[in-house]
Amino acid sequence: MNVARIILGLPHDPDVYQGAAPGLDPNLEHPPLAKLIIALSMKLIGDNAYGYRLPSVAFGVASIFLFYLILKRLSRNSAIAFLGAFALSFDNLFFVHGRIATLDISMLAFMLMGFYLYLIGMHRASAAMMALSSLCKLGGIYGALVVMAFHISSAYLSARREGVGLDPIPLLKWAERYALTFALSFIIGLGILDWFWTKYKNPIEHLSFILTYTRSLTRPVPTGIESYPWQWLLNEVKIPYLTVNVNILENGVVKETRPAVAFVGAMNPFVIYLCIPSMAYMAYKALSSGDRYPLFMLLWFSLTYLPFLPFSLIWHRIMYIFYFLLSLPSVCGSISYALLDQRPPKIAVLIYMAAVIIGFYHLFPFKSIP
């Protein structure tokens, strides 16, 4: 919010970004796109909760719709697509980031659009959309890696299944075109945004600063809300984004204090606790059947989550549970496929859906109805 206010030249918290130049993005450790979208919303609607939260709400709703389309395109099964989108819709981490002014939900939405464009054959547009995702937050590059890895590995598995040879040259040329489109779109986009809204006039210089800053975010042992990436799979080290406590009085004396509002960064337990078994099932199905769906989910999870393990173990990178947001849809899609692939009775599916709603209710931010 304060970054958007500075970009708009509005009054902001004086303790945040002291001495920041009005009209320029002071938050240089991330590309400007997501912050500019929030600033535009505030310019149109006003400096209020609607102004700075509306983009997150829009990106959250769009993400659910795009995720459904991705699952349906991959599976050709409406039930799998519906159950996966249902699980994502009722995950607390996704819900919270779909209504607070952070960069991650816009990064995810553009990445999902990039996936969908790839799946319908619009490969250059997909690469450009991944660049927009990365212009929100640099983690969008993982989406481009997922697409390239899937394109190559699916071709390899298909050739192996059919018992034919595979010429790697066309695949390498395709990967080169995709990567080049992504890189050029990102650099040109960053250059344009930097020219108008940051102190940098050279996108390479800005990118160098981002990478240098990122490498400096280290700590031998996580403290406070920081966490190890394996703790995310256990829903540990939750982040209290906002807590509003109320006092319960009895005869004019405070009997107890309880939260009326509690926005917490944590996943639905009936989603995240099924992550490992569902991914094991994806690996089994991808290798045994060569089906595109489990292969895509497995690569999505692997390339958006597993890199954090060496970052933490080797370089001691500071991390937070919301970094899992990019991986979360792959878990929802994997659970949906793994459950319905067993052709369970409808009552079993309904029981799981009820459990997801219960988990969502337990973490729902508003603890009391005004």
C-alpha positions, 0 to 999 in steps of 0.5 A, a space after each residue: 500500500 505504501 509503495 503504491 502511495 509513493 508511486 502516486 505521490 500520496 501521503 504514506 507512513 513516514 517510517 516506511 521508505 524514508 526519503 523515497 522520491 514521489 512517483 517512483 517505485 522505492 521497492 526495488 528488490 522486486 520488479 514494478 508491475 504488480 505494484 503499478 497495478 495496485 497503484 492504478 486501482 488506487 488511482 481509479 477507486 481511491 486510497 482505501 481498502 477497495 482500491 488496494 485490495 481489488 487487484 488481488 481479488 480480481 487476480 484470485 478469481 481469475 486464478 481459480 477460473 484459469 486453474 479450472 481451464 488448465 485442469 480440464 485441458 490436461 485431463 479432458 475430465 470436468 470432474 477432475 477440473 472441478 474438484 481441483 479448483 474447489 480445493 484451491 478455492 477453499 485453501 486459506 493461503 490462496 484465499 488470504 493472498 486473494 484479498 490482501 495487497 501482496 505481489 504473489 497472487 498477481 505473479 500466480 495469475 499471470 503464470 496460470 495464464 501462461 500455462 493455459 496459453 501454452 496448452 492451447 498452442 499459443 506458445 509465444 504468447 505463453 512465454 510473454 505471459 510468463 514474462 509478465 508474471 516475472 515482472 510482478 515477482 521474479 519467481 515467475 521464471 519458474 513457470 517458464 521452466 515448467 513449460 519448457 521441461 514439460 514440452 521436452 519430457 512429454 515428447 520424450 515419454 510419448 516417443 518411448 511409449 510409441 517405441 520410436 526414436 526422438 530427434 532432439 534438435 526440433 525440441 531444442 530449437 523450440 526451447 530456444 525460441 520459448 526462452 528467447 521470447 520470455 527473456 526478451 519480453 521480460 527485459 523489454 518490459 522491465 526496461 519500459 517500467 524502469 524508465 518511467 517508475 524507477 531510478 534505473 534506466 538500464 534493466 540489466 542494472 536493475 536485475 543485477 540489483 535484484 539478484 544481489 539483494 536476493 543473495 543477501 537475504 540469508 540467515 543461519 537459522 530461521 527466526 520469527 515468521 521465517 521457515 524452512 521449505 520442508 516445514 511448509 509441507 507440515 503447515 508449520 511457522 504460520 504467518 499472522 498477517 493481521 489479528 484483531 482481538 476483542 475482550 469478552 466482558 462479564 460484570 464489567 471484567 474481562 473474562 477472556 480475549 479472543 480474536 475476531 479477525 485473524 488473517 493467517 498465512 497457512 494452508 488448508 490441512 486437508 490439502 497440504 497434508 496430502 501433498 507428498 502422497 499425491 505427488 508420489 502418485 503423480 510420479 507413478 502415473 507419469 512413469 507408468 502411463 505417460 499421461 500428460 496430466 500427472 507429468 505436468 503436475 509433477 513438474 509444476 510442483 518440482 520446479 516451483 518447490 524443490 529449488 527452495 531446498 538447496 537454497 535453504 540447505 546450502 545458501 541459508 536463504 530466508 524464506 516464508 510459507 507463502 512462497 508455496 503459493 506457486 506450488 499450491 495449485 499443483 497439489 490441488 490438481 494432484 489430489 483431485 486426479 489421485 482421488 478420482 482416478 481410483 473411481 471412488 463412490 460419490 460419497 467418498 468424494 463428498 466426504 473429502 469436499 466436506 473435510 476441505 470446507 471444515 479445514 477452511 472454516 477453521 482458518 477462516 479469517 473472520 471469527 465472528 459475524 459483526 
